[in-house]
């Protein structure tokens, strides 16, 4: 872990120390936004415009159709007044509430092969490219010739320096993708192995195979989180496309109110070592409005609730080893 963090710090050194205004952040079409939830955990969100998705990919088109159909079916179930359907929806919502918020964070990173990335050629012009492998890129339009001497531009990581240091951010990011890969690959296999056990239920007439559908959905979610962790690893360790950490001034000012609470001199050392909440409901509204990330309201509210319960159960400060994901 220390070796990885050290190498990341060296790669980022030439890109650190930059501070930007909110207007520049909003105009950035592809970025990573870091939202501290506790002093040791953050929500990493990969934000990009629609034109960066490789919509020519058949898998993406098929995935969107299936996702839209599944969403429509779920909405119908939620609106249903049938007692059995109401109970099924309640049970599923109860199960979904127990799933870690970190899964949604990783799932925000699309598969690297599905993303069109912005590259800067030696002439200084920008083009949309799809990264095939390290140091090898081709243009979005397949009829065009392969770009020569084309280097991908850095991915900007926006964070509040008042709530976390660059070193702690690098540590969290490295731990996040390492633990995310291990955890979600394991549970992807668990879901797939358990899926055949639900076949007898599917053979019963007029009885929906709810366990089978749920396991299939969870397998898909774990797969999305796993490929997201792989993409994050690629971004974090790539020499050809380094991450550029950007301190966002207005965002940092908002977070400063809760980032450094006042302590008596005797309690300062203990407070620095203990884990505590950074994000709360009133602050959440200000952050989402400032960063224009209202689509994260439900996910971050879930993160606040889960971390509050975890820290309360641990007695604040944490005394037992916490589960990473």
C-alpha positions as CSV (number, residue, x, y, z in Angstrom):
1,X,0.0,0.0,0.0
2,X,2.8,2.5,1.0
3,X,4.6,1.8,-2.3
4,X,1.5,2.4,-4.4
5,X,0.7,5.6,-2.5
6,X,4.3,6.8,-2.9
7,X,4.3,6.2,-6.7
8,X,0.9,7.9,-7.1
9,X,2.2,10.9,-5.1
10,X,5.2,11.2,-7.4
11,X,3.0,11.0,-10.5
12,X,0.6,13.7,-9.2
13,X,3.3,16.0,-7.9
14,X,3.6,18.1,-11.0
15,X,-0.2,18.5,-11.2
16,X,-1.0,19.3,-7.6
17,X,-1.4,22.7,-6.0
18,X,-3.8,24.1,-8.6
19,X,-6.9,25.9,-7.4
20,X,-10.0,26.6,-9.6
21,X,-13.3,28.4,-9.4
22,X,-16.7,26.8,-9.6
23,X,-17.3,28.1,-13.1
24,X,-14.3,26.2,-14.5
25,X,-15.4,23.1,-12.7
26,X,-18.9,23.3,-14.2
27,X,-17.5,23.6,-17.7
28,X,-15.2,20.5,-17.3
29,X,-17.0,17.7,-19.3
30,X,-15.2,14.8,-17.7
31,X,-14.0,14.8,-14.0
32,X,-14.0,13.0,-10.7
33,X,-15.6,14.7,-7.7
34,X,-14.6,13.8,-4.2
35,X,-17.2,14.3,-1.4
36,X,-15.9,13.5,2.1
37,X,-18.5,11.5,4.1
38,X,-16.3,10.8,7.2
39,X,-12.8,11.8,7.9
40,X,-11.7,8.4,6.5
41,X,-14.2,7.7,3.7
42,X,-15.2,9.7,0.7
43,X,-17.7,9.3,-2.2
44,X,-15.8,9.3,-5.5
45,X,-18.1,10.3,-8.4
46,X,-17.2,10.1,-12.0
47,X,-19.1,12.9,-13.8
48,X,-19.1,13.1,-17.6
49,X,-21.3,14.4,-20.4
50,X,-23.3,12.0,-22.6
51,X,-21.1,12.6,-25.6
52,X,-18.2,10.9,-23.9
53,X,-20.0,7.6,-23.9
54,X,-19.2,5.3,-26.8
55,X,-22.9,5.0,-27.9
56,X,-21.8,3.0,-31.0
57,X,-21.0,0.1,-28.7
58,X,-23.7,-2.6,-28.9
59,X,-23.3,-3.6,-25.3
60,X,-24.1,0.0,-24.1
61,X,-27.2,0.2,-26.3
62,X,-28.4,-3.2,-25.1
63,X,-27.6,-2.4,-21.5
64,X,-29.6,0.8,-21.7
65,X,-32.6,-0.9,-23.2
66,X,-32.6,-3.6,-20.5
67,X,-32.1,-1.0,-17.7
68,X,-35.0,1.2,-19.1
69,X,-37.3,-1.8,-19.2
70,X,-36.3,-3.0,-15.7
71,X,-36.9,0.6,-14.4
72,X,-40.3,0.7,-15.9
73,X,-41.2,-2.7,-14.5
74,X,-40.0,-1.6,-11.0
75,X,-42.0,1.6,-11.2
76,X,-45.2,-0.4,-11.9
77,X,-44.5,-2.7,-9.0
78,X,-44.0,0.3,-6.7
79,X,-47.3,1.8,-7.9
80,X,-49.2,-1.6,-7.6
81,X,-51.8,-2.0,-4.8
82,X,-51.6,-5.8,-4.9
83,X,-50.8,-7.0,-1.4
84,X,-48.2,-9.6,-2.6
85,X,-46.5,-7.1,-4.8
86,X,-46.5,-4.5,-2.0
87,X,-44.8,-7.0,0.3
88,X,-42.2,-8.0,-2.3
89,X,-41.3,-4.4,-3.0
90,X,-41.0,-3.8,0.8
91,X,-38.7,-6.8,1.2
92,X,-36.5,-5.8,-1.8
93,X,-36.2,-2.2,-0.5
94,X,-35.2,-3.5,2.9
95,X,-32.5,-5.6,1.3
96,X,-31.3,-2.7,-0.9
97,X,-31.1,-0.4,2.0
98,X,-28.4,-2.7,3.5
99,X,-26.1,-2.4,0.5
100,X,-23.1,-0.2,1.0
101,X,-23.2,3.2,-0.5
102,X,-19.7,2.6,-1.8
103,X,-21.1,0.3,-4.5
104,X,-22.9,3.3,-6.1
105,X,-19.7,5.3,-6.0
106,X,-17.7,2.6,-7.9
107,X,-20.6,2.0,-10.3
108,X,-20.4,5.7,-11.4
109,X,-17.1,4.8,-13.2
110,X,-18.1,3.2,-16.5
111,X,-16.1,0.5,-18.2
112,X,-13.0,2.0,-19.7
113,X,-13.8,0.5,-23.1
114,X,-17.2,2.2,-23.1
115,X,-15.8,5.7,-22.6
116,X,-14.5,8.2,-25.1
117,X,-11.7,10.3,-23.7
118,X,-10.4,13.7,-24.5
119,X,-6.8,13.6,-25.8
120,X,-4.4,16.5,-26.7
121,X,-2.2,16.0,-29.8
122,X,1.2,17.6,-30.2
123,X,-0.4,20.4,-32.1
124,X,-2.5,21.4,-29.1
125,X,-5.9,20.5,-30.6
126,X,-8.3,18.3,-28.8
127,X,-10.0,15.2,-30.2
128,X,-12.4,12.6,-28.8
129,X,-10.6,9.3,-28.7
130,X,-11.2,5.8,-27.3
131,X,-8.2,4.4,-25.4
132,X,-7.5,0.9,-26.7
133,X,-4.4,0.3,-24.5
134,X,-1.7,2.3,-22.7
135,X,-0.1,4.7,-25.2
136,X,-2.4,3.6,-28.1
137,X,-5.4,5.6,-29.1
138,X,-7.7,5.8,-32.1
139,X,-10.3,8.4,-33.1
140,X,-13.9,8.1,-32.4
141,X,-14.7,8.1,-36.1
142,X,-13.4,4.7,-37.3
143,X,-12.9,6.0,-40.9
144,X,-10.2,8.5,-39.7
145,X,-6.6,7.5,-39.5
146,X,-5.0,6.6,-36.2
147,X,-3.9,9.6,-34.2
148,X,-0.1,9.9,-34.0
149,X,1.8,11.4,-31.1
150,X,-1.5,11.8,-29.2
151,X,-1.4,12.0,-25.4
152,X,-4.6,11.8,-23.3
153,X,-5.3,14.9,-21.2
154,X,-5.3,14.5,-17.4
155,X,-8.5,13.7,-15.6
156,X,-9.3,16.4,-13.0
157,X,-10.1,15.3,-9.5
158,X,-12.0,18.1,-7.6
159,X,-11.8,18.0,-3.8
160,X,-12.1,20.4,-0.8
161,X,-8.7,21.0,0.7
162,X,-10.3,22.2,3.9
163,X,-11.7,18.8,4.6
164,X,-8.9,16.5,3.5
165,X,-5.2,16.7,2.4
166,X,-3.9,15.5,-0.9
167,X,-2.0,12.7,0.9
168,X,-5.1,11.4,2.6
169,X,-7.0,11.6,-0.7
170,X,-4.4,9.5,-2.5
171,X,-4.6,6.9,0.4
172,X,-8.4,6.7,0.3
173,X,-8.4,6.5,-3.5
174,X,-5.9,3.6,-3.6
175,X,-7.7,1.7,-0.8
176,X,-11.0,2.3,-2.6
177,X,-10.2,0.6,-5.9
178,X,-8.2,-2.2,-4.3
179,X,-10.9,-3.2,-1.8
180,X,-13.6,-2.6,-4.4
181,X,-12.1,-5.1,-6.8
182,X,-11.6,-7.8,-4.3
183,X,-15.1,-7.4,-2.7
184,X,-17.2,-7.1,-5.7
185,X,-15.5,-9.8,-7.8
186,X,-16.1,-12.2,-4.9
187,X,-19.8,-11.3,-4.5
188,X,-20.3,-11.4,-8.3
189,X,-19.3,-15.1,-8.2
190,X,-21.5,-15.7,-5.1
191,X,-24.5,-14.4,-6.9
192,X,-23.9,-16.4,-10.1
193,X,-23.3,-19.6,-8.1
194,X,-26.5,-19.1,-6.1
195,X,-28.6,-18.3,-9.2
196,X,-29.2,-21.9,-10.4
197,X,-30.7,-22.7,-6.9
198,X,-33.7,-20.5,-7.8
199,X,-34.6,-22.6,-10.9
200,X,-37.2,-24.7,-9.0
201,X,-39.1,-21.5,-8.1
202,X,-39.2,-20.5,-11.7
203,X,-40.9,-23.8,-12.6
204,X,-43.8,-23.1,-10.3
205,X,-46.7,-21.7,-12.3
206,X,-48.0,-18.2,-11.4
207,X,-45.2,-17.7,-8.9
208,X,-42.5,-15.1,-9.8
209,X,-38.9,-16.1,-9.3
210,X,-38.2,-13.1,-7.1
211,X,-35.0,-14.6,-5.6
212,X,-33.7,-15.3,-9.0
213,X,-34.4,-11.8,-10.3
214,X,-32.8,-10.3,-7.2
215,X,-29.6,-12.4,-7.5
216,X,-29.4,-11.5,-11.2
217,X,-29.7,-7.8,-10.3
218,X,-27.1,-8.1,-7.6
219,X,-24.7,-9.9,-9.9
220,X,-25.1,-7.0,-12.4
221,X,-24.5,-4.4,-9.7
222,X,-21.4,-6.2,-8.4
223,X,-20.1,-6.5,-12.0
224,X,-20.7,-2.7,-12.6
225,X,-18.9,-1.9,-9.3
226,X,-16.0,-4.2,-10.2
227,X,-15.4,-2.7,-13.7
228,X,-15.7,0.7,-12.1
229,X,-12.9,-0.2,-9.6
230,X,-10.8,-1.5,-12.5
231,X,-11.3,1.8,-14.4
232,X,-10.4,3.7,-11.3
233,X,-7.2,1.7,-10.9
234,X,-6.3,2.4,-14.5
235,X,-6.8,6.1,-14.0
236,X,-4.9,6.1,-10.7
237,X,-1.9,4.2,-12.0
238,X,-1.6,5.3,-15.6
239,X,1.5,7.3,-16.5
240,X,0.1,8.4,-19.9
241,X,-3.1,9.8,-18.4
242,X,-2.4,11.1,-14.9
243,X,-4.9,12.4,-12.4
244,X,-4.7,16.1,-11.6
245,X,-5.9,17.0,-8.1
246,X,-7.8,20.4,-8.1
247,X,-8.7,22.3,-5.0
248,X,-12.1,23.8,-5.7
249,X,-12.3,27.1,-3.8
250,X,-16.0,27.6,-3.2
251,X,-16.4,23.9,-2.4
252,X,-13.6,24.1,0.1
253,X,-15.1,27.1,1.7
254,X,-18.4,25.3,2.2
255,X,-16.7,22.3,3.8
256,X,-14.5,24.3,6.1
257,X,-17.3,24.9,8.6
258,X,-17.5,21.2,9.6
259,X,-14.1,20.1,8.5
260,X,-12.2,21.6,11.4
261,X,-14.4,21.6,14.5
262,X,-13.2,23.4,17.6
263,X,-11.6,21.2,20.3
264,X,-10.0,21.9,23.6
265,X,-6.3,21.6,23.7
266,X,-6.3,18.3,25.7
267,X,-8.7,16.7,23.2
268,X,-7.1,17.8,20.0
269,X,-4.8,14.8,19.5
270,X,-7.6,12.3,20.2
271,X,-10.0,14.1,17.8
272,X,-7.4,14.0,15.1
273,X,-6.9,10.2,15.4
274,X,-10.7,9.3,15.7
275,X,-13.0,9.0,12.8
276,X,-16.0,11.3,12.7
277,X,-18.7,12.4,10.3
278,X,-18.0,15.3,7.9
279,X,-21.1,15.3,5.8
280,X,-24.6,15.9,7.2
281,X,-28.0,16.7,5.8
282,X,-27.9,20.5,6.0
283,X,-24.4,20.5,4.4
284,X,-25.5,18.0,1.8
285,X,-28.0,20.4,0.3
286,X,-25.4,23.2,0.0
287,X,-22.8,20.8,-1.6
288,X,-25.2,19.4,-4.2
289,X,-26.4,22.9,-5.1
290,X,-22.9,24.3,-5.4
291,X,-21.5,21.4,-7.4
292,X,-24.8,20.8,-9.3
293,X,-24.8,17.1,-8.5
294,X,-28.5,16.7,-7.5
295,X,-28.5,13.2,-8.9
296,X,-26.5,12.1,-5.9
297,X,-28.9,13.2,-3.3
298,X,-30.3,9.7,-2.5
299,X,-26.9,8.0,-2.6
300,X,-25.3,10.5,-0.3
301,X,-28.3,10.6,2.1
302,X,-27.8,6.8,2.3
303,X,-24.1,7.2,2.9
304,X,-24.8,9.6,5.8
305,X,-27.3,7.3,7.4
306,X,-25.1,4.2,7.1
307,X,-22.0,5.9,8.4
308,X,-23.9,7.5,11.3
309,X,-25.1,4.0,12.3
310,X,-21.7,2.5,11.9
311,X,-19.9,5.1,14.0
312,X,-22.7,5.1,16.6
313,X,-22.4,1.3,16.9
314,X,-18.7,1.5,17.2
315,X,-19.0,4.1,20.0
316,X,-17.1,6.9,18.3
317,X,-14.2,6.7,18.1
318,X,-14.1,3.4,16.2
319,X,-12.8,0.6,18.4
320,X,-13.2,-2.4,16.2
321,X,-12.1,-3.1,12.7
322,X,-14.5,-1.7,10.2
323,X,-15.8,-3.5,7.1
324,X,-14.4,-1.8,4.1
325,X,-17.3,-2.4,1.7
